[in-house]
């Protein structure tokens, strides 16, 4: 995980802001708008289909916060989906890093966290499956999942 700490920390910092509440609401309030990637600048685009695998006992709509970043970048695009749905996004062909946080907004718990590298082929559809496992306290501390006042953002 050390090689991806920067990217996951960026996701965690976004989650620590009110961005998390907005993304969770957007996922649960119906069909969220399709994620948008900044203009590719003339590079041929491909499509990535991102799915998250998480073994949840919950039988309710569970929000997932996804981030997609160009490999090596410290910024990217954050969007939300419902667990079990697939996010489709057009991006320039290249190497990317995807991360996912499965959250339970009612209990304010982090149910799962995962990440995956992916390569998007220009003018093709590239599938990406992100396995989200149960987070551990050391991972939560390493990512800095805390509010501005220092309290934990999620319970485990």
Buried (B, 14 or more C-beta within 10 A) or exposed (E): EEEBBEBBBBBBBBBBEEBBEEBBEBBBEEEBEEBEBEEBEEEEBBBBEBBBBBEBEEEEEBBBBBBBBBEEEEEBBBBBBBBEBEBEBBBBBBEBBBBBBBBBBEEEEBBBBBBBEBEBEBEEEBEBBBBBBEBEEEBBEBBBBBEEEEEBBBEE
